[in-house]
Amino acid sequence: MEIFSRIVGTGRAMPGQAVTNAQLVKQLAASGIETSDEWIRERTGISQRFIASEGINTSDLAAEAAANALQAAGMSAQDIDLIILATSTPDMIFPSTACLVQKKIGASGCPAFDVQAVCSGFAYAMATADLFIKAGKAKTALVIGAEVFSRILDWTDRTTCVLFGDGAGAVLLAADSKPGILGHRLHARGEFENILRTPGTVSHGKATGHPFLTMDGQAVFKLAVQVLDSVAREVLADVGHQVSDIDWLIPHQANVRILSATAKRLGIDESKVIVTVGQHANTSAASVPLALDLAVRDGRIQAGQRLMLQGVGGGFTWGAVYLQY
Ligand SMILES: CC(C)(COP(=O)(O)OP(=O)(O)OC[C@H]1O[C@@H](n2cnc3c(N)ncnc32)[C@H](O)[C@@H]1OP(=O)(O)O)[C@@H](O)C(=O)NCCC(=O)NCCS
């Protein structure tokens, strides 16, 4: 009998209050950085983002999202036998944020590790969890995307600091004879590592390099639109489905223009695309599970519907997970 990984619960967590474009414009103006609500909305579709206050870390948001997913699934932390957490903004170099979350939610003993694939992290984490479940190595997996991207932004660089935000989303996957995750594809092209990166680390007790996000926005834009189209088609071909079989497209929430261009290239009506970038901005690995949870809780996503989840980002990495909800 074929084993599938089925989503049995979702959850999310946003830190504090939303920071609107108007508030951000004012804050940046105080340090001589000029931008506007119109520019941000026209170029990106973003109206607001959430910024974690000092002392709130990725593991705090992740643990809250996980607790909400457990509650939605009617499960307890003891039921979890695998934790995979996608982040590029871990609490510390080690232990992994997944281990910190394991402790915070009161789970113990199961494997817990982080994956680092930037804005594709959630797709990488879901595909990995699915392989564990299909191999019979786990029955209930907690998969989380969580970030405090505000900590790696250069707040004097208006070309990047207006684009990102903090948050976490979580999914519980359970082994089931009913579908489930139907297929996935992951990719990376390291030769493009320099178009989107945070090229710093800690060495001999000091931050080294340039530990702030840098980006060639136009290069990222062009690649993102191409690969989100191609990877969706690859996964559909793997499982013998058509674009018309997709009920909801949930691409990484980077920019509303990337989402529209992807829908257009795939020939999917924009009404079938879940769009949350306006309210959350780009939350990197958290963006897809945040959008998923929001659309599950507002009733748009219904049991039996087919979802195409897609990630794209630094590395350069991308991937897609196609599933029946
Ligand atoms: C970043 C992005 C919104 C910029 O939009 P764009 O149309 O390419 O804009 P450009 O970079 O050409 O900049 C246009 C002008 O706006 C200016 N500008 C840039 N940021 C600005 C800001 N926050 N406010 C006001 N003006 C700004 C630039 O300085 C430039 O001015 P100039 O023409 O006088 O030189 C766009 O490239 C993009 O969305 N890229 C993908 C980014 C992304 O999603 N990354 C994450 C993927 S995981």
The ligand as an ORCA input file, in Angstrom:
! r2SCAN-3c Opt
* xyz 0 1
  C      13.447     45.042     -6.087
  C      12.449     45.433     -7.165
  C      11.089     45.687     -6.515
  C      12.932     46.728     -7.797
  O      12.050     47.099     -8.821
  P      12.616     47.573    -10.219
  O      11.452     47.936    -11.047
  O      13.563     46.516    -10.708
  O      13.360     48.886     -9.793
  P      14.867     49.304    -10.078
  O      15.796     48.479     -9.225
  O      15.080     49.361    -11.545
  O      14.850     50.751     -9.494
  C      14.068     51.757    -10.104
  C      14.301     53.065     -9.387
  O      13.667     52.989     -8.091
  C      14.609     53.386     -7.094
  N      14.290     52.705     -5.846
  C      14.746     51.498     -5.425
  N      14.209     51.205     -4.232
  C      13.390     52.223     -3.900
  C      12.575     52.501     -2.812
  N      12.424     51.639     -1.775
  N      11.857     53.645     -2.811
  C      11.938     54.518     -3.826
  N      12.736     54.318     -4.884
  C      13.438     53.186     -4.931
  C      15.949     52.998     -7.670
  O      16.977     53.736     -7.059
  C      15.763     53.351     -9.122
  O      15.948     54.747     -9.258
  P      16.750     55.335    -10.536
  O      15.930     54.900    -11.718
  O      16.745     56.798    -10.263
  O      18.096     54.677    -10.475
  C      12.318     44.348     -8.264
  O      13.516     44.248     -8.994
  C      12.003     43.015     -7.684
  O      10.929     42.807     -7.165
  N      12.909     42.053     -7.786
  C      12.722     40.733     -7.186
  C      13.085     40.862     -5.751
  C      12.653     39.715     -4.933
  O      11.516     39.322     -4.991
  N      13.583     39.170     -4.169
  C      13.358     38.104     -3.294
  C      13.241     36.825     -4.052
  S      13.273     35.513     -2.960
*
